[in-house]
Amino acid sequence: MEYRVLGRSGLKISVLTFGTMTFGGETFFAKTGSTDVSGAQRQLDLCLDAGVNIVDTANVYSRGRSEEILGEAMEGRRNRLLVATKARFPMGEGPNDEGLSRHHLIAECEASLRRLRTDHIDLYQLHEWDGLTPLEETMEALDTLVKSGKVRYVGASNFSGWHLMKAMEIARREGFVPLVSQQIYYSLQSRDVENELLPISLDQGLGVMVWSPLAGGLLSGKYRRGKGAPEGSRHFQDWGEPPVHDEAKLYDTIEVLVAIAASRGVSAAEVALAWLLGRPAVTTVVIGARTEAQLKTNLGAADLKLTEDERAQLDAVSQQPLQYPYWHQANTAADRLGAADLSLIGPHLTGKAPRM
């Protein structure tokens, strides 16, 4: 297992993170899985044996039950695991039971600590943007939690580029503890984050944790052109997260993915995960599984190294067109682009761009 430093921190984490959205099987999250305590203990055994040292959850997963199960499953081995959790979404019916206010964040942090049966959270993440709470209040609350010893590091998830930069500037200006990471959706099915979020991570030294790296199962190899959805699976028109905007392009990508997997004697899932682990700025990929067999397969991605040709094939078939202002920069500023710019624009350059 490879370990990478998380952003501008001193914390080393495994390139695979164990995700626990499948724990509990309650409320909305029942469709993702229903792993109980004994199942969670076995899955943790597999992860620890493979060298995984970080587990990711959230208070909202099964309305707290995921954290409770994780807390029980970690008993006796908490010192071998880093724990990341999140807060933002509703945890009750009251008007202050959601959001990124000081009131909600501190209360939910304390509730997560109780459910997780621990005295600290290693990485506390803002689960989603809150446009109603002043960001100064949110960042001060995170600073308070770190200084109180309840939290070690802080991060964000599902923020836009300007949200991230505003949060980081407030932390610098006020002397608050900085964000060290962001958790984002990224996969061969959708490379939107390459426009802003990955360049920001490269420029600002943020670690990147990737959620839903198999696009909710779309990249598992089960979905093939002309064969329809597998029995018991969702159809594309029912897919809300992540949404499928270009079904033809998705199937083109899957065909390349499956072909590479067959040539290497591995699963399509392993290839999709290995592709992500070689992308700029990516620190770790969050993997979860309904079954132990799925988990074992996904853990194999840590040892799979794709060739340059295999990467080039996957890059080409899944590449998205440049949006404005990036196509304009590619046309007129190619000789003055930095490393963060080139992480997006570089593959689109065929020669020196004309100067205006």
JOFEN-V797415 format. One record per residue. N is the residue number from 1. OMEGA is omega as a letter, one per 40 degrees, with the letter a starting at -180 (NA if undefined). D_CENTER is the distance of its C-alpha to the mean C-alpha in whole Angstrom. Layout:
n:omega:d_center
N:OMEGA:D_CENTER
N:OMEGA:D_CENTER
This chain:
n:omega:d_center
1:i:18
2:i:17
3:a:16
4:i:15
5:a:16
6:i:13
7:i:14
8:i:18
9:i:18
10:a:20
11:i:17
12:i:17
13:i:14
14:a:13
15:i:12
16:i:10
17:i:9
18:i:11
19:a:9
20:i:12
21:a:12
22:a:15
23:i:17
24:i:20
25:a:21
26:i:22
27:a:22
28:a:19
29:i:17
30:a:20
31:i:19
32:a:16
33:a:18
34:a:21
35:i:20
36:a:23
37:a:24
38:i:26
39:i:23
40:i:20
41:i:23
42:i:23
43:i:19
44:i:19
45:a:22
46:a:21
47:i:17
48:i:20
49:i:22
50:i:20
51:i:19
52:a:15
53:a:16
54:i:13
55:a:12
56:i:10
57:i:11
58:a:12
59:a:16
60:a:16
61:a:15
62:i:19
63:i:20
64:a:20
65:i:21
66:i:17
67:i:18
68:i:22
69:i:21
70:i:19
71:i:21
72:a:24
73:a:22
74:a:22
75:a:25
76:a:27
77:i:24
78:a:22
79:i:23
80:a:21
81:i:18
82:a:16
83:i:14
84:i:12
85:a:12
86:i:12
87:i:15
88:a:16
89:a:17
90:i:21
91:i:22
92:a:25
93:a:28
94:a:29
95:a:29
96:a:27
97:i:24
98:i:21
99:a:20
100:i:20
101:i:23
102:i:25
103:a:26
104:a:23
105:a:21
106:i:23
107:a:24
108:i:21
109:a:20
110:i:24
111:i:23
112:i:20
113:i:22
114:a:25
115:a:23
116:i:21
117:a:24
118:a:23
119:i:25
120:i:22
121:a:18
122:i:16
123:i:13
124:a:14
125:i:11
126:a:13
127:a:11
128:i:13
129:i:15
130:a:19
131:a:22
132:a:24
133:i:24
134:a:25
135:i:22
136:i:25
137:i:25
138:a:21
139:i:21
140:i:24
141:i:23
142:i:20
143:i:23
144:a:25
145:i:23
146:a:22
147:i:26
148:a:27
149:a:25
150:a:23
151:i:20
152:a:19
153:a:16
154:i:15
155:i:11
156:i:10
157:i:8
158:i:9
159:i:12
160:i:14
161:a:16
162:i:19
163:a:17
164:a:15
165:i:19
166:i:21
167:a:19
168:i:19
169:i:23
170:i:24
171:i:23
172:a:25
173:a:28
174:a:28
175:i:27
176:i:24
177:a:21
178:i:19
179:i:15
180:a:14
181:i:10
182:i:8
183:a:4
184:i:4
185:a:5
186:i:7
187:i:10
188:i:13
189:a:14
190:a:13
191:a:13
192:a:13
193:i:11
194:a:14
195:a:16
196:a:15
197:i:12
198:i:12
199:i:16
200:i:15
201:i:13
202:a:16
203:a:19
204:i:18
205:i:16
206:i:13
207:a:10
208:i:7
209:a:4
210:i:2
211:a:3
212:a:7
213:i:7
214:i:11
215:i:11
216:i:12
217:a:15
218:a:16
219:a:16
220:a:17
221:a:21
222:a:22
223:a:22
224:a:25
225:i:27
226:a:30
227:i:29
228:a:28
229:i:25
230:a:25
231:i:27
232:a:26
233:i:23
234:i:22
235:a:24
236:a:22
237:i:24
238:a:22
239:i:19
240:a:17
241:e:13
242:i:13
243:i:16
244:a:18
245:a:20
246:a:22
247:a:23
248:i:25
249:i:23
250:a:20
251:i:23
252:a:24
253:i:21
254:a:21
255:i:24
256:a:23
257:a:21
258:a:23
259:i:26
260:i:24
261:a:23
262:a:27
263:a:28
264:a:26
265:i:27
266:i:23
267:i:21
268:i:19
269:i:16
270:i:16
271:i:17
272:i:14
273:a:12
274:i:14
275:i:14
276:a:11
277:i:12
278:a:15
279:a:13
280:i:14
281:a:12
282:i:9
283:a:10
284:i:8
285:a:6
286:i:6
287:i:9
288:a:11
289:i:15
290:a:18
291:i:20
292:i:21
293:i:22
294:a:18
295:i:17
296:i:19
297:a:19
298:i:15
299:i:16
300:a:18
301:a:16
302:a:16
303:a:20
304:i:20
305:i:20
306:i:21
307:i:24
308:a:24
309:i:26
310:i:23
311:a:21
312:i:23
313:a:23
314:i:20
315:a:19
316:a:23
317:a:22
318:a:19
319:i:20
320:i:20
321:i:23
322:i:23
323:i:23
324:e:25
325:a:26
326:i:24
327:i:27
328:i:30
329:i:28
330:a:28
331:a:32
332:a:33
333:a:31
334:a:30
335:a:33
336:a:31
337:i:27
338:a:25
339:a:22
340:i:20
341:a:22
342:i:22
343:i:19
344:a:19
345:a:23
346:a:24
347:a:23
348:a:25
349:i:28
350:a:31
351:a:34
352:a:35
353:i:34
354:i:37
355:a:38
356:NA:39
